[in-house]
Each structure stands twice: as C-alpha cells, then as structure tokens.
Amino acid sequence: MNEVKANPKSNWMLFMLLIPWCIYGQSIENWVSFPKNKQMFQKMPNLSWSIDKNDIHQNPILLNPSNLDQTIDGFGYTLTGGSAHLIQALASQEKQALLQELFGNKPNQIGISVLRLSIGASDMDEEVFSYDDIALQKEDLKLQHFSLQKEKKALIPLLKEILRINPNIKIFATPWSPPTWMKDNQESKGGKLLSKYYEVYARYFVKYIQEMKHEGIVIHAITPQNEPLHPGNNPSLLMTAEDQLIFIRDYLGPQFQKDRIFTKIICYDHNCDKPDYPITILNDPEARKYVDGSAFHLYNGDIKALAQVRTKHPDKNLYFTEQWTGVKGDFYGDFMWHIKNVVIGSLNQGAKTALEWNLANDRNLGPHSPGGCTECLGAITIDKGIQRNVAYYIIAQASTFIPAGSKRIILKSSSNLPLVAFVRPDKKICLLIQNEGPNNQKIPFQYLNKTLELDIPGSSVSTFLFKL
C-alpha cells in the first residue's frame, strides 16, 4: 500500500473551504477478504466520491473525523517461548523474511505493533520455569538467584531483531505463575501466592523490567497474572480480585513508584464474564492510582463487558490481550467470529489493543508444557516451510490498515453490519466493515455533507481507505 503523507503545514481553515473540490473524484481504496474461499485482502477497483445533489440516502452512517475516542496501541500476538524457539531456529534468510513480513510496514507486510510475553514460562513453553527457581523448601528473599538466562537462547535475541525492524513496538508481559517457592502448594500449577511473599514478588517484577531494559527491551505494560481465575493450567495461579487489589495497592504500585518504574500496570487479564473483578480493583481509591486499565479475553462472557468497566471508570484504559484459535476450528467461522468480536467488537468497546494468542507452533501443535494446550493453533505453523493460519489473517486484517496511533471515530450508525472507523496518523480514514450474511449489502456513509453508498459483498470483510 502506497501511503500519502498529509502536509503538516496545511491551513485547516483553507482546507475546510476547499472541501467540495477536494472530495470530488477523490479515490477510495478498497480491499475485500472472502474467507470462505481463503481469498484474503483482494485489491478492488478504487471508488470515487460523487457531488450529485440528488444522491441522498436515508439514515446514512455519519462519519465525523473530529468525533474521536481511544488511541490504538495496535495488534499482535503472544510471542511465547515456544514461538521464539521455532522462529529462532529458522535459517537466517528465511527468518529475516518472516520477521519483515510480520513486523514491517511496507507493502505485503502486516505491521504488528504489539507483542505479549510471558514472565517466565507459559503453557506454550516446552518446560515450566520461573526466573528464580531454587530447591524445594528454600526461599530467595533477596532474589539472588534471579536470572533471565533461559530467555537468552531464543526470546531475547529474537526480540532484539524485531526491535530493529520496529523500534516502536509495544511489549506487554504477564506471568503464568510466580516461582513455586512463593506459592502455598509449592507447585507450578494452581495454588495461591502466599501473602508473606507479596513484597518480594513485587520486587521480582521490578527486577524483570530492569533486566529486560538492560537487554535493550522496554516493557510497556504488565498484568499481575494471566487468567487469575483459571488455576487449572500448567503453569497457573489463582489470584482473586481481593488478592490482586491488595497486591497492586500495597506492594506492586508502591514498589514501582519507589524504583521509578514507568511500566503500566493493567489489572485482571481474563474473561469478559467477570467485569466485577477489574471494577473491584478500580473502585479502590488507592489501588486505582497505580492502575492504567483492564485487560480481557473472551473464552466466556460478552465483549460488551468492556463497556461496563468503562462506564464505571471512563478514565481507565481497556485492552484485549488474548484469544486462541484451535486446530479443530473452521477457517471461515473462526475468521468471521474473531473479526466481529476480537477486532471490531473490542475496538468499539474502547480497547486499545486486539491480540490473538500464540504466534507460532510446529506441526504437532507444540512446543507446550506438560498439561499445556494441545489444540492451540499458532498464527503460523513452522514445519518444512511456513504455513499461515487463520489467526495470521485475523490480525493482518486490522494491523495492515490500522497502524498504532490511529484514533477511533465514534460512528452514528443504524446499520446492522459490524463496522469500525479510524483516523490514522497519516490523516487517512480507514473503515473496516463485516458482512456475515450471504447477500451484498449497500451502506450509505455521510462525510463532510456528502454521501457515498458502499457495496459490501456477502460473507466478507471490507476495508476502505481515503484521505481526510
């Protein structure tokens, strides 16, 4: 896609006077994905605005680029330890081509702008570990055994290569489990964090952020626990809302403040069926001072739960941080459901990110921990070549056209089609529209007192792009 840069010195008032002449004949770029046939990002003929005064539609969608909401951080995946090892093991030329495709911003590159990491192992690592593993019945209150050594073989070198391609990528990080010696069951699976270790665990986060920064990797945000209400994974931890509130308010937040850590603290990081969890934390006047916002997954509940949290705490940010696709899924069904809920749905509820789960797996759906996910399908499968799976296209549908820094336009719409709109940093407007029905639908848009009827094919996702 060839981008047309806006002139930052243009006079806004003059621009408004010239609107009728600017719009006439202006090209609207159009791409359509037909997931039933796996025909993705098909470039369609450009459209043009009309100045026909008889071109009047009832109830058009009002596109007002001054009526803006959240700024987008971007789209991406979790770069699990397993993903990092698979990508790092590729031949140098093949790896560089893949990284450019994933993280570059040129034509035929999808421009991933957010990555999520596990602090220690996730269930998509071949082995379970933390950064402070010591003998049973021992403790390391001074964190003398803390080490990122296990990440220096694949994850850290790979992140450095990614940062050379996109130095502005935002990195989120979350633990699946604390070190086992901090837990009441002394195991990686389940259990609770003992309150006597809250202070040292807060310092564990600080040390992780500092050590990663020493490697040249800035952690943009952390959550205290991945899926805190799901202690059945390996690794995992049960952390109730009350536990997380106390941990953030009395330990993690003050420790970040003391050590001048500017990494954002985001609470919750679990399903949309429990909006009361982040609300409980944000209702506390002391805890909320340290919390940037809330993170969500959608294995249970409704994406509209994000709006419940936003209504209660409109000054706090929202993030969508994980949704998996399974090997038994249907490409068309998964693509359309994720676009509707994870992408368009979460963004319209105010989310700053939309992330899919695992970036890469092998042909056996590994690596994964003992007891880890055995059906998680990566965005790519690395075998004798590279296979792009449905999660690759879900994220690419957004990340290719909606760069970090875009601002969502609040639409007044009577359409029954899922849609979302943005003003991009280059001053282009991007529309993302989904039509789940089998038949074409025509949607009228009103922009700067002119209307345009867009023809949206059945069973498709369309992207439109034009200059502001």
N, C-alpha and C positions, 0 to 999 in steps of 0.2 A: 504494500500500500504506500503510495507516494503522499506524504503529508505536506499540506500547505501551511506554512507558519504565518500566524497573524502578525501584523505590524504593530508592535507595542506602542509606537508613537502616534497611532491614528487618533484623530479627534472624535470623541464619542458623539458629540452633538452633530457634527458634519455627517457622521455615519448614519444617524437617525434620519437626517434629511434625505439621504440618498437611498433609503431602504427600498422604495418601489423599483428603482433601477438596478439595485444590487441583486434583488431576488429574481427578477425576470431572466429566465433562461439559465439560472444557476443550476449546475449539475448536482444531483443527489446520487451518491454512490450506494450500491445495493449488493449485498451478499445473502445467499439463502442456503441453509443446510436442510437436506432431506434425509433424516436419519433412517427411515425405513429402507432406503437403498444405499445407505452409507455414502451418500454424495454430499460431502461436507464443504462449506464455505464456497459455494458456486458463485462466481462473479457474474452478476446480471447486468443488463444494459442500464446505463445511467438514466435517471429521471430528471425532469425539469419542472420548476415552479411555473404556474400559469398566472396571468394577470387578467384573466377573463372575469369581468364583473358579474357575470351570470353564474359563475362557478361557486354556488352557495350550497352548503350542506347543513343539515340539522344536527345539533349536538356534536360538533367536532371536538376532538381532543385538543385542549388548549395547551400550547407549547410556549411557555413563558420563561426564557432563559435567565430572567432576574429572580425567579421564584425558586431558590435553591435550598437544598438540605445538606446531608452529610458529604464530607470529602472522602473519596475512596482511597484506601491504602493499597488495595489490589487483590489479586487472585493467585492461587497456587496450590501447593500440596504439602503434606508432611514428608520431609526428607528423613526417613527412618534410617537407622544404622544399616539395616539390610539393603535398602535402596542405595546408600552411599557405597557400600562394598561392591555391589553389582556394577554400578556405573564406573567406579574407580578401576575395576578390573578390565574394562574395555580397552581395546587397542587405542593408542593415543589419538590417532586421526579420527577414529570413529567416536571416541568420547568427546573430542572438541566439537565435532559436527553436531552431536546431540546437545551439548550444553549451549551452543549458539542457537540452536533451534528452540530450546526451551526458554532461555533467559535473554536472548537478543531481542531487538526491537526493529529489525529490518523486515522486508517482505519475506514471507514464508517462515517467520519466527514468531512464537506465540507470546513473548513478553511477560513471563511470570514475574511478579513483583513482590510476592510474599512467600516465605518458607516457614514451616513449623518444624521444630526439632523436639526430640525427647531429651530431657535432662537425665542422663543415664540411659538404660535400655528401655525400649518399648516392647510390645509383644511381637513386633516385626524386626527384632534382632535375633540372631542365632543363639545367643546366650544371654542370660539375665545378669545384670551388673549395675552397681551404682558407682559413684566416683570416690566412695570411701568404704570399701569392703574390707572388713577385718574379721578376725576369728570370732566364733560364737562366744557369747557371754562377755565379750570385751566392749569397750566404748572408746571413742576418739573425740573427746570434748574440744580439743584444740584443732581438730581437723588436720592433724599432721600427716595423715595418710591420704589426704585428698589428692586425686590425680586424674587428669584428662587423657592419660596415656592410651587407653583403649580407643579413643576417638582420633588419635594421631595417625592411624594407619589409613583411614578412608574418609571419615566425615570431615575432619578439619582441613585436610588438603583439598578435598572437593569443594568445600565452601569457599576457600581462597580462590579457586579457579572461577567459581560462579561470581564472586565479588569483582573479579577483574572484568567480567562481561557486563555486570550490572552492579556498580558500587552502591546504588541506592536501594537495593533490595531490603525489605524489612524482615527481620528474623524474630519469630515468636518461639518461645521454648516452654516446655512443661514437663514435669516428672510423672512417670507412671507409678513410682514408688520411692520413698526415701531409702537410705541404707537400712538394711534389715535390723541392725542393732538399735535403731531408733524406734522400732515397732513393738507392739505388745505381743505379737505372735512370733517375732524373730524370723519371719519368712517374707519372701518377695511377693507372694500372693496374699491379698487381703490384709486384715489386721488394721490397727489404728496407730497413728503417731502418738507416742507417749508424751504427755504434756511436759514432762521434765526435759524433753529434748526440743521443745519449740524454739528456744533461743539459739541452740547450736544449729538447728535446721535453717533458721533464718540466715545465719552466717554461711551456711552451705550454699544457699542461693547467691549470696554476695560473692563468695569465692568463685563460683561457677562463672558469674558475669565478668568478674575481674580477670580470670584466667582466659576466658574466651576473648576478651578485649586485648589481652597481651598477645594473642594469636592474630590480632587484626580483625576480629569478628565482633561486631557490636550487636548485642541482644536488645532488640527494640521493645519487647514486652515478654512478661512471663505470666503464667497462671500457676497458682499454688499446687494444683493437682488435676491431672487428666481424669475425666469421668469420675468425680469423687463419690458418686453413689453406685458405682459398679466395682465392687471388690472381688469379683469372680475371675478377672483376667490375670494373666501372669506376665509381667508384674502388675500390681494394682494396690490401692489403698482405699479404705473407707474414711471419708472426711465429711462430716455433717456440716450443714450451714453454720451452726453454732461454733463448731470447731474451727472452721475456716475464718469466721468472723474474729474470733479471739486471736488466731494465728496472725492474721493481717494487722489487726488493730494494735495488738500489744507487742508483737515481735517483728514480723516481716517489714511492715511500714516504717516503724521507728528505726530498724536496722538499716534500711535503705537510706533513710534520711541522715542517719549518723555517718554512714560511709559515703555519702554523696553519690548514691546510685540513682541514675535518672531513667533507668528501665521502667516501663509502665507495669503496674500490677493490674491484672484483669482477673475478676473472680469467676467462679463457677466452672465453665468449660464442660458442660454436659447437656442433657436433652431438654427439648422445649416443653416437656411435661411438668417441669418444676420451676416455673418462673419465680415462685416464692423463695427459692434458695438465694439467688442474687439480690432480690428485694430485701430479704432479711439482713444481708450484709450492708447494703446501701442505705438501709433505714437507720443504721447506727451512725450517729454524727461524727464519731471519732474514726471509725473504720473507713467511712466513705472518703475521708480526706486523702487517703492513700490509694484509692481505687480509681483507675481510669474508666473502667466499664465492665461489661459482662460478655462472656463467650458461650456459644451454643453449638450443639449438634442436633440432629433430627432423626434419631432412631426411635423416638417416642415423642408424642405431642404434636403441636401445630406450629408452623413457622410464625403465626401471628402472636405467639407468646412473647416475641421480642418487643412488640408494641406495648404489651402490658408492663414490661420493665421500663420502657421509655416513657410511658405515661406517668409512672410514679417518680422517675428520676430522669427528666429530659436533658439534664446537663451531663449525663454519663454516656459513654460510647457503647456501641454494640458491635460484636464480631461474630461471624460464623466461621468455625475453625475445623470442622471435620464432618465428612460423610463418606461412607465407603460404597463401592460397587463390588458386587460379588461375581464369582466365576459362573454361577448358575443363572445370572441375570440375562435379560433380553436387551440388546443394544438400543433398539428404538424406545422401549419402555423406560429403561434407565435414563437415557439421554433426556427424554421429554420430562420425566418426573424431576430430575435434578435441575434442569433449566428452570422449571416452574417454581420449585421450592428453594433450592440451594442458591441459585443465582438470582433470578428475578424476585422471588419471594423474599429472601433475606435482605436484598438491597432495598426493596420497597418498604421494609420494616425498619430501615435505618442502619443496617450493618455496613461497616467499613471494609470488611473482607468477606470473601466466599472461598473456602478452601475445601478441596477434596482430600481423601485420606492418602494412601500410600503411593509414592511416586513410582516405584519400580518393584517388580518381583521377577523370579525366574519361572521356568515352565512348570515347576512343581508348587508354585504359589508361595515360595519361601524367599529368603530365609524368614523363619519365625521362631519364637521361643517355644519351649515345651509348654503346651497348653495355650499357645497364642493362636491367632486367627488362621484357619486352614482354608478359607474360601475367599479371602480378600484379594481382589484383582487390582493390581497396580495400574497406574495410568499408562505405563509401558511395561511390556514383558521383554526381558533380555534373555535370549537363548542363542541361537546361531546368528541371529540378526536382531532387529528392534521392531517389535510389534506395538502399534499404537492402539490402545484400548479406549473404551467409552469415556473414562474419566479424563483422558487426554483431551478429547473433543469438548467435553462439558466445560472445562476451564478455558480452553482455547477460544470457545465461542464468546467468552467475556473478555479474557485478557488480551486478545489480539486487537480489540477495538476500544477497550475502556482502560486507558493507562492510569497508573497511580496519579493522584492529584485531580482526577475528574470529580466534578460535583454533580450530585443527583438533582435533576429538575423535578419539582413537585408537579405532577400532572393532574389536571381535572379531566377525568375520563369516565365515560359511560359505556366504554367497550367491555365486552366480556372476555377479551383476549388478554393474557398476561403480557405486560409490557413495562419497560422502564427506560428512562431517558437521562442523558448526561451532557453537561458542558465539559469538554476536555481541556487540558492545559493549552492545546494549540488553537483553542477557540472554535473548534468544530463541535457540532451537536451529533451525538450518537443515539440512535433509537434501537432497542432490542425488543422484538415482538415475536410471540409464540402463538401458533395456531394449531391446537391439538385436534381440531375437527378435520373431517375428510375433505371438506369443500373450501374453496377460496373464500376469503372474506375481504371486503373493502372497508378501510378505516379512514375517515376524514381527519386531517390534522389542521389546526389553525395556528399559524405562526406569523407574527407581525401583520395581522389583519388580512392575511391571505390564507387560503385553504388549499390542501393537496390531498387527493384520495390515494391512499396506498393500497395496493392489491397484495394481500398476504396469502400465499399458497397454503392449501391444506396440508396437515401433518408436517409442518416445517417450523424453522426458527429463522427469522429475517433480521438482518442488521442494515440500518440506513445511516449514512454519514454525509453531513454537509456543513459548509462554513456558516458560522454565526453571522 
